[in-house]
Structures are given as C-alpha cells and as structure tokens.
Amino acid sequence: MSLPQYDYVIIGAGPAGMAAAVEARQHGLNVLVLDEQPAVGGQIYRNIEDLEEQRPDEFQKLGADYQEAFELAQRFRVSGAEYRPGRSIWQIDPDLTLYHIGQDGGPSETCHAKRILIATGAMERPMPFLGWTLPGVLACTAADVLYKSSGLLPRGEIVLLGSGPLLLLIACRLLDAGVKIAAYLDTNPHLAPFQALPYLPRALRGHEYLRKGIAMLWQMFTSRAKVHLGVTGLEAEGEGHLQKVRFQQGAAPWKELPADLLLLHHGVVPNVQITRQLGCEHAWYEKQRYWEPVLDQWGNTSIENVAVAGDSGRVCGSANSVLTGRLAALETARALGKIDLTQQAALAAPLLKKQDQELAIRPFLDTLFPPRHPWLVPKNEETLVCRCEEVRVREIRDAVRLGALSPDRVKPMVRCGMGPCQARMCGLTVSEIIADERQVSPADVGYFRVRSPIKPVTLGQLTGAE
C-alpha cells in the first residue's frame, strides 16, 4: 500500500507550526500538521480556543498576545491544512518517512514528506535537588496548564522557586486569579543585572517587553508574598508529600518555610529530540547553557529538506516563533517551485525587519537570567538526576571516574537516559555533571545520541501498522 504523500509535514501546532501552515497553504502546498496536544496553541497558548469561547473573562485577562494567537488559530483552522492532534512522532527515516502514533493506542501510521518542519517548541529545564521528586513539587508550567485547561487554581501554602520571565509571568497570573503566594524564592545571581547592562541600549527597541517585565516585578514585590533574593540552595521535605522547604542565601544559615506546593522554573530549552534523532548538527549556546540546532535564516538544518522554527531552534518567544514559521514556509514554497527567489525575498523582507526588532531584547534577557551552577550541577551527590531509572549524582560521577567521559558512555554503566522519557528530563544535567567532574565545557562532553523510538511505542501499535 502506498504511503500518504505531502509537500510539507509540520510537527507541532504552536505559534510557529500554525503560522507555517497558514503561509504554506497560501502558496498552494499540500500540508499535514501533526501535534501531540489535543488542540492547537502549543504549550504557551494551550487550550486557547476553549478559553476564548467558554471562559471569555479569564481569556481577556491573559492579554493582547492571546487575542493575536486566537486569531492565528482561526486562520489555521480555515487554511485547508490537514490537522491531526494527539499524534506523537516516534521515528523519522532519512528519506523523510514519518512514523506516528495516537494517544488512543491505535496502530502506528506512516506518511512521507518532501520537506519537514520541526516546530516542537521548548521544554522546561530540569532543576534537580534533594526532594524534587516529592508529590507537591512541580514545574511552574504545570500550574499554568491546569489553569488554562480546566480553570483549576492551587490552594494552601504556595512557594515559587527559580528565576526568569516565565516564572514571573505565571506568578502574576496566579495573583491576578486571586491565588495567595506565600513566598517567591529568586535564584538569580546579584551581578546578573550589571552583566546585562551593555545589552540594554539595544533592548530598548523592545520597550514593550521591558515595560511588561517591570510591571510584573512591581506586582510581585508589592504582593503579600515574601520575596527572598539570591537563593543558592534548596531542599524539599515531607512524609509522602511536600510539607516544607529549606533554602539558603549565599553563606547565610538555612531558613525553613511550610509549603503545600512548590513551583519550579530554571529557564526553558529547545526540544531537540527529533533533530537529534535525524542527526542534525547542533551547537552549544553558552549564555543559556543548552544545545540548539544549527540553522540559517530560513530555519534550514544541516539535513536536506529538514527545517526548524520557533523555540525548538533558539528560545526567543512566541512572537518570533510566528515569524520563523512563516520564513520556513516561504523557503519550502521556493524549494518546491511555488515561488521564485525574487518573490521569496520580497515576501520575507518585512518579516525579517520585524524579526530584527523582536530579537533586540534577547541578548539582554539571556544575560539577565543566566542558569546558575548550583541548579545545573546539584551539590548533594545523593540528589536524584534520572527519575526514570533512579540514578543519582554520585553514580554518574563514579562512572566518569571509571573512564566514562560522555553521556553515551555513562548510559550503559548506570542506565541514565534509558527510561521512557529518553533523557528529556536528565540529559542536560547528566552532561553538566560529567563536564563538572572532568572540568571541561559541556560542549566538549556532548549529549546523548537519540535513537528511535523517540516516544514509547507498543508492540501492538507496531503489529497493527501499515
């Protein structure tokens, strides 16, 4: 049986994926969009259609960017692109044959693309410390997801830990919804604002972002939450569930707070599982300490006919994601003969100009909110790093001392990265620990080699496949 054929297969229906699909359809391309989520919007605009229709008052509180995203979702719905939600990619072959499975447990399906766009977005960086696996300790986006999806809000003694715009945004969103935050533990280094100052003049071109940031800081500092700056250590404690947190600021004595819910954030990083499986070239981004696929201005990777758009390239926010999606679609339209180079340049010019303005603030933000060493390399060697296989810092360091100098060498010795998440949760931390033990950069250590299946697939799903 012949495989379904598409000009363009887009993986992800967030801002970048939707924008790319709309642009590609305008040029007559046959487009398929596969997305893990049950509805469009990606993580950042999760459940945006239901929010606007069923909870309009809450939707209005989310701001003008959500209105723009809702309008993009409407254009995507009527674009003519084939959209299949609830689908997970588990393998892509070199000839761009894609294998995907549904959440309903049905058989694996296959299709072929002339070109692929990976728009899988970003994921929160893991933040391991003693007690981070206790029930009641969550990534801050978990609270955001529950609020957007179901209108659920947390109760009790709520503590937020970390730094960065996303943590502030979610904190202010909770405050706006009437949630009482007991404490805000900021892990940003004291010197970061001074190190970011050289980038401020350029960042002023994005003054709207700066204004929003200042407003969020003001809201947090004037709320009833106790704000603790310069936090360098944390432990979560409790019998069966979170009951309290202990934290340290520099060399000061440890302090203790009661807590029912601890929300964490240590920045976001590109989701590179698919680009890794395909063998795309990646580079180490030192400012934010993550790997990113090497891309040109159109999003092309080192693998022919494979491109990346949005935060799965470099993390630069939703507005830039829309622009990168449209630019990638223009490149596909040109590559498949729908437009020529002159038309492509003319259509891309206003997008590139707007992109330059959107990116003006990024060097400032990336320097202002750097990942900190205590959270990249846990101090306590009994800290769990790989949750799937229950591997601790000590075991990874022991493997390095025995001669395992890369994640792929450590992997068979202690099993980190072998679980269902395929190193999504532990990959960066494992590289950081190995680099720390060897006293080199993670760029010299490398990352896990990602093999298929990228996501777990059952034998039943394979036996029922085409």
VEXLUMDREN-776990 format. One record per residue (C-alpha): residue in three letters; z, x, y. Coordinates in steps of 0.02 Angstrom, whole numbers, padded with zeros to 5 digits, always signed. Example, Ala and Ser with C-alpha at 12.3 -4.5 7.8 and 13.67 -1.06 7.14 Angstrom:
BEGIN
Ala+00390+00615-00225 Ser+00357+00684-00053 
END
This chain:
BEGIN
Met+00000+00000+00000 Ser-00049+00071+00170 Leu+00088+00107+00296 Pro+00103+00011+00460 Gln+00020+00118+00594 Tyr+00074+00132+00776 Asp+00014+00229+00925 Tyr+00190+00254+00986 Val+00357+00236+00897 Ile+00508+00240+01011 Ile+00680+00270+00937 Gly+00812+00187+01046 Ala+00811+00035+01160 Gly+00921+00101+01300 Pro+00856+00132+01478 Ala+00736+00271+01425 Gly+00667+00180+01273 Met+00641+00014+01362 Ala+00558+00097+01512 Ala+00442+00198+01399 Ala+00392+00043+01301 Val+00352-00056+01458 Glu+00248+00086+01530 Ala+00157+00118+01366 Arg+00111-00065+01345 Gln+00038-00068+01520 His-00087+00060+01457 Gly-00132-00035+01301 Leu-00034+00064+01172 Asn+00025-00012+01008 Val+00213+00014+01020 Leu+00358-00004+00897 Val+00538+00013+00957 Leu+00672+00046+00826 Asp+00853+00035+00880 Glu+01021+00044+00791 Gln+01104-00079+00907 Pro+01091-00268+00880 Ala+01023-00295+01057 Val+00938-00198+01196 Gly+01029-00094+01326 Gly+01089+00058+01231 Gln+01270+00113+01242 Ile+01278+00111+01431 Tyr+01208-00065+01452 Arg+01270-00136+01287 Asn+01256-00325+01268 Ile+01181-00337+01443 Glu+01079-00494+01409 Asp+01226-00594+01340 Leu+01338-00530+01480 Glu+01219-00595+01614 Glu+01192-00763+01529 Gln+01364-00802+01456 Arg+01487-00711+01571 Pro+01400-00704+01740 Asp+01559-00672+01840 Glu+01601-00518+01737 Phe+01419-00463+01745 Gln+01422-00466+01936 Lys+01574-00351+01938 Leu+01477-00217+01845 Gly+01367-00177+01996 Ala+01186-00170+02054 Asp+01132-00046+01920 Tyr+01171-00176+01787 Gln+01059-00301+01877 Glu+00918-00173+01875 Ala+00948-00141+01691 Phe+00945-00327+01654 Glu+00777-00342+01744 Leu+00712-00194+01642 Ala+00770-00282+01482 Gln+00675-00439+01535 Arg+00515-00338+01566 Phe+00538-00255+01396 Arg+00556-00422+01308 Val+00389-00485+01376 Ser+00297-00318+01365 Gly+00222-00350+01194 Ala+00308-00202+01111 Glu+00366-00237+00933 Tyr+00555-00227+00936 Arg+00664-00207+00782 Pro+00851-00198+00815 Gly+00982-00146+00688 Arg+00872-00009+00613 Ser+00931+00169+00575 Ile+00812+00316+00554 Trp+00859+00420+00403 Gln+00708+00535+00391 Ile+00552+00586+00486 Asp+00415+00686+00398 Pro+00312+00821+00484 Asp+00161+00703+00486 Leu+00268+00579+00587 Thr+00301+00459+00446 Leu+00466+00374+00485 Tyr+00591+00303+00361 His+00716+00174+00422 Ile+00847+00057+00352 Gly+00931-00101+00415 Gln+01114-00144+00426 Asp+01085-00291+00309 Gly+01070-00174+00160 Gly+00887-00215+00132 Pro+00762-00088+00066 Ser+00709+00064+00165 Glu+00548+00038+00262 Thr+00414+00161+00315 Cys+00288+00173+00456 His+00176+00304+00535 Ala+00158+00353+00718 Lys+00029+00451+00816 Arg+00167+00501+00935 Ile+00357+00481+00933 Leu+00482+00466+01075 Ile+00664+00503+01036 Ala+00773+00407+01158 Thr+00937+00402+01062 Gly+01044+00442+01214 Ala+01207+00538+01218 Met+01371+00531+01124 Glu+01548+00572+01174 Arg+01604+00750+01141 Pro+01742+00758+01010 Met+01915+00800+01079 Pro+02024+00856+00932 Phe+02211+00887+00950 Leu+02364+00851+00844 Gly+02370+00664+00812 Trp+02196+00619+00873 Thr+02161+00526+00711 Leu+02308+00406+00730 Pro+02268+00221+00747 Gly+02278+00184+00932 Val+02186+00343+00986 Leu+02007+00303+01035 Ala+01862+00367+01137 Cys+01865+00283+01307 Thr+01695+00203+01274 Ala+01772+00104+01131 Ala+01870+00000+01258 Asp+01712-00019+01361 Val+01612-00078+01209 Leu+01743-00209+01164 Tyr+01745-00273+01342 Lys+01556-00286+01357 Ser+01529-00356+01183 Ser+01672-00479+01167 Gly+01767-00483+01331 Leu+01918-00403+01244 Leu+02041-00306+01351 Pro+02180-00188+01293 Arg+02364-00227+01317 Gly+02526-00128+01312 Glu+02558+00049+01372 Ile+02383+00120+01402 Val+02358+00306+01435 Leu+02191+00387+01481 Leu+02159+00572+01449 Gly+02014+00684+01499 Ser+01900+00705+01649 Gly+01730+00660+01716 Pro+01639+00516+01798 Leu+01633+00408+01641 Leu+01822+00411+01617 Leu+01847+00364+01800 Leu+01717+00226+01786 Ile+01797+00148+01634 Ala+01971+00166+01709 Cys+01916+00073+01865 Arg+01827-00058+01761 Leu+01988-00092+01667 Leu+02086-00100+01830 Asp+01960-00224+01902 Ala+01983-00332+01747 Gly+02170-00338+01776 Val+02222-00210+01645 Lys+02377-00108+01688 Ile+02353+00078+01657 Ala+02518+00167+01628 Ala+02457+00346+01652 Tyr+02300+00446+01689 Leu+02306+00624+01620 Asp+02172+00728+01705 Thr+02117+00885+01612 Asn+02001+00954+01746 Pro+02039+01134+01799 His+02109+01156+01975 Leu+01973+01280+02025 Ala+01826+01169+01975 Pro+01805+01088+02148 Phe+01792+01260+02230 Gln+01666+01319+02099 Ala+01561+01163+02131 Leu+01558+01185+02321 Pro+01396+01290+02326 Tyr+01304+01141+02248 Leu+01373+01013+02371 Pro+01235+01026+02505 Arg+01101+00980+02378 Ala+01214+00847+02303 Leu+01222+00758+02471 Arg+01046+00696+02434 Gly+01132+00587+02305 His+01260+00524+02430 Glu+01269+00354+02347 Tyr+01338+00434+02188 Leu+01463+00533+02291 Arg+01519+00376+02381 Lys+01547+00286+02216 Gly+01643+00434+02148 Ile+01758+00444+02299 Ala+01789+00256+02289 Met+01837+00270+02105 Leu+01954+00416+02139 Trp+02037+00317+02278 Gln+02058+00165+02166 Met+02138+00269+02029 Phe+02258+00363+02143 Thr+02311+00203+02233 Ser+02337+00104+02072 Arg+02505+00090+01987 Ala+02452+00220+01857 Lys+02548+00384+01854 Val+02418+00521+01883 His+02453+00692+01806 Leu+02333+00832+01853 Gly+02291+00994+01763 Val+02341+00939+01588 Thr+02314+01081+01465 Gly+02394+01019+01305 Leu+02422+00854+01215 Glu+02495+00786+01053 Ala+02490+00606+00994 Glu+02637+00549+00888 Gly+02687+00394+00792 Glu+02732+00323+00621 Gly+02571+00245+00556 His+02506+00212+00732 Leu+02517+00286+00906 Gln+02689+00270+00987 Lys+02697+00411+01114 Val+02602+00558+01187 Arg+02669+00729+01233 Phe+02575+00830+01363 Gln+02587+00995+01455 Gln+02527+01051+01626 Gly+02498+01239+01627 Ala+02657+01331+01577 Ala+02772+01188+01627 Pro+02886+01107+01496 Trp+02810+00970+01388 Lys+02827+00791+01450 Glu+02828+00630+01350 Leu+02759+00456+01380 Pro+02768+00296+01275 Ala+02592+00239+01227 Asp+02512+00098+01128 Leu+02334+00152+01165 Leu+02264+00323+01210 Leu+02085+00328+01275 Leu+01998+00498+01273 His+01849+00572+01361 His+01787+00752+01368 Gly+01610+00727+01429 Val+01453+00671+01339 Val+01324+00775+01246 Pro+01145+00740+01190 Asn+01122+00659+01020 Val+01015+00794+00938 Gln+01023+00741+00755 Ile+00841+00685+00747 Thr+00770+00830+00848 Arg+00869+00948+00736 Gln+00802+00866+00578 Leu+00625+00884+00643 Gly+00652+01069+00683 Cys+00628+01058+00871 Glu+00679+01209+00972 His+00849+01192+01057 Ala+00936+01291+01194 Trp+01120+01313+01237 Tyr+01171+01235+01404 Glu+01319+01341+01458 Lys+01382+01233+01603 Gln+01420+01086+01489 Arg+01426+01185+01326 Tyr+01304+01089+01218 Trp+01134+01111+01139 Glu+00985+01019+01209 Pro+00803+01010+01150 Val+00685+01121+01249 Leu+00570+01004+01347 Asp+00431+01012+01476 Gln+00420+00892+01624 Trp+00341+00758+01513 Gly+00478+00769+01381 Asn+00369+00859+01253 Thr+00467+00959+01123 Ser+00410+01114+01029 Ile+00345+00998+00890 Glu+00174+00925+00925 Asn+00172+00737+00966 Val+00361+00727+00974 Ala+00446+00696+01142 Val+00621+00659+01205 Ala+00677+00550+01350 Gly+00843+00506+01426 Asp+01012+00582+01388 Ser+00956+00642+01217 Gly+00873+00781+01318 Arg+00993+00835+01455 Val+01131+00715+01506 Cys+01079+00654+01679 Gly+01121+00468+01686 Ser+01034+00302+01665 Ala+00925+00306+01822 Asn+00847+00471+01771 Ser+00830+00407+01593 Val+00715+00268+01654 Leu+00607+00397+01743 Thr+00596+00514+01594 Gly+00548+00367+01483 Arg+00405+00319+01598 Leu+00345+00500+01614 Ala+00346+00521+01424 Ala+00244+00361+01406 Leu+00116+00423+01532 Glu+00098+00582+01431 Thr+00068+00480+01274 Ala-00060+00371+01363 Arg-00152+00528+01418 Ala-00140+00611+01247 Leu-00212+00456+01162 Gly-00355+00439+01288 Lys-00295+00286+01384 Ile-00288+00381+01550 Asp-00355+00549+01608 Leu-00263+00695+01689 Thr-00303+00636+01865 Gln-00235+00462+01832 Gln-00082+00533+01747 Ala-00043+00646+01895 Ala-00064+00504+02019 Leu+00049+00386+01921 Ala+00179+00522+01891 Ala+00191+00585+02071 Pro+00311+00450+02137 Leu+00414+00461+01977 Leu+00433+00650+01992 Lys+00482+00633+02175 Lys+00615+00505+02133 Gln+00674+00611+01987 Asp+00699+00761+02102 Gln+00815+00654+02208 Glu+00909+00584+02057 Leu+00939+00758+01987 Ala+01001+00831+02151 Ile+01182+00791+02111 Arg+01184+00852+01931 Pro+01223+01038+01960 Phe+01370+00984+02069 Leu+01437+00862+01937 Asp+01409+00980+01791 Thr+01508+01115+01883 Leu+01641+00996+01947 Phe+01682+00929+01772 Pro+01666+01075+01651 Pro+01727+01062+01471 Arg+01892+01157+01454 His+01933+01285+01320 Pro+02095+01202+01257 Trp+01995+01047+01211 Leu+01844+01142+01143 Val+01949+01253+01028 Pro+02112+01170+00975 Lys+02263+01286+00996 Asn+02359+01220+00847 Glu+02275+01278+00687 Glu+02334+01126+00591 Thr+02226+01013+00701 Leu+02101+00911+00600 Val+01921+00951+00651 Cys+01811+00868+00520 Arg+01878+00693+00493 Cys+01758+00652+00351 Glu+01813+00798+00241 Glu+01986+00828+00320 Val+01952+01008+00370 Arg+02073+01094+00489 Val+02052+01233+00618 Arg+02144+01356+00505 Glu+02021+01332+00362 Ile+01871+01363+00474 Arg+01948+01522+00545 Asp+01990+01582+00369 Ala+01809+01555+00315 Val+01747+01658+00464 Arg+01868+01799+00419 Leu+01794+01798+00244 Gly+01619+01825+00317 Ala+01551+01651+00353 Leu+01480+01683+00527 Ser+01385+01520+00559 Pro+01413+01334+00531 Asp+01294+01332+00383 Arg+01393+01474+00302 Val+01560+01390+00334 Lys+01497+01222+00271 Pro+01492+01259+00082 Met+01659+01350+00090 Val+01764+01212+00169 Arg+01645+01060+00167 Cys+01648+01027+00355 Gly+01492+00933+00407 Met+01461+00864+00232 Gly+01529+00689+00264 Pro+01442+00527+00314 Cys+01433+00575+00499 Gln+01332+00731+00455 Ala+01428+00839+00582 Arg+01405+00720+00728 Met+01592+00721+00758 Cys+01635+00901+00713 Gly+01476+01001+00742 Leu+01510+01065+00918 Thr+01694+01100+00881 Val+01650+01199+00724 Ser+01528+01307+00823 Glu+01658+01334+00960 Ile+01792+01386+00835 Ile+01675+01508+00748 Ala+01621+01580+00916 Asp+01803+01597+00971 Glu+01850+01685+00810 Arg+01701+01804+00825 Gln+01723+01823+01014 Val+01540+01779+01048 Ser+01449+01633+01130 Pro+01411+01475+01029 Ala+01229+01514+01071 Asp+01246+01664+00952 Val+01333+01560+00819 Gly+01209+01416+00812 Tyr+01229+01240+00744 Phe+01221+01152+00577 Arg+01049+01132+00500 Val+01024+00944+00496 Arg+00938+00880+00340 Ser+00889+00705+00287 Pro+00960+00581+00260 Ile+01010+00583+00444 Lys+01109+00423+00411 Pro+01181+00371+00242 Val+01058+00275+00134 Thr+01099+00194-00033 Leu+01004+00214-00196 Gly+00973+00028-00193 Gln+00887+00041-00025 Leu+00778+00182-00092 Thr+00730+00095-00254 Gly+00675-00059-00157 Ala+00570+00041-00034 Glu+00382+00034-00018 
END
